[in-house]
Amino acid sequence: MSVTAPRPVLDAIAVTATDMARSVAFYRLLGFDFDGVETNADHVEPNTAPGAVRLMIDAATLSETLIGEKPRPANHSGFAMLCATPTEVDRVAGEIASAGFTVVDAPWDAFWGQRYATVADPDGYKIDLFAPL
C-alpha cells in the first residue's frame, strides 16, 4: 500500500501596490473585507474565511526590496472572481468604472457559456469577473 504525500495547496494570491489606499479602495469594490485591517501598512491582507485563499497586497517598495527589482504586473489576468449571476458581473464592472478604475474588457457573453469581464487594479493587475450564463 502506497501513501500519497501531501500536495501543496493554493493559499494566497499576491499583488503589489504603488498607492495602498487606492488599491484597498479597488479591492473593496470587488467585495474584499478590510474591516479592522490596518490599510496603510506595507503588507495588507483583507479578512478571509478560514481555509479560503488569501489576497496579499504588498507595497511596491517592499516587494522591490524583497525581490531585488521593481514589480511588474502581469500582462494577462492574474486571477478570476466567480460572481453569483451574470447581472453581478455587470454590476461589479459598472461600480469599478464609476469609481474611476479601468474596465479592460466590458461584460460580454463568452462563447464558453459565461458572462465575462476583465478589470484592472490601480497598478495594472488584471482580474476576470465571471458567472455562468
Helices and strands as residue ranges (DSSP letters): E 12-17, H 20-29, E 43-44, E 54-59, H 60-67, E 77-82, H 86-98, E 102-110, E 114-120, E 126-132
